């Protein structure tokens, strides 16, 4: 079943939006992690442990 061009464009737009949100979250996390006195990598480890 072929994919319509409009559906493909919607998927591309959705993926782009998702990636933009992920980048923003990572940037904000990096900006605020120093207030906790830990590195970004340490924060990621703690997040994975919970």
C-alpha positions in Angstrom: 0.0 0.0 0.0 1.7 3.2 -1.1 2.0 6.1 1.3 0.4 9.4 0.2 2.7 12.4 -0.1 0.6 14.4 2.4 0.9 11.6 5.0 4.6 11.5 4.5 4.8 15.3 5.0 2.8 15.0 8.2 5.1 12.3 9.5 8.2 14.5 8.7 6.6 17.5 10.5 5.7 15.4 13.5 9.3 14.0 13.7 10.8 17.4 13.3 8.6 18.8 16.1 9.5 15.9 18.4 13.2 16.4 17.7 12.9 20.2 18.5 11.2 19.4 21.8 13.9 16.9 22.7 16.7 19.4 21.9 14.9 22.0 24.1 14.6 19.6 27.0 18.2 18.7 26.8 19.3 22.4 26.6 17.1 23.3 29.6 18.4 20.3 31.6 22.0 21.3 30.9 21.3 24.9 31.9 19.8 23.9 35.2 21.9 20.9 36.2 24.7 23.0 37.5 22.4 24.4 40.2 22.2 20.8 41.6 26.0 20.5 41.7 26.2 17.5 39.4 27.2 17.0 35.8 24.8 16.4 32.9 26.0 12.8 32.7 25.4 12.2 36.5 21.9 13.6 36.1 21.2 11.2 33.2 22.4 8.3 35.4 20.2 9.3 38.2 17.2 9.6 35.8 17.9 6.1 34.6 18.1 4.7 38.1 14.6 5.9 39.2 
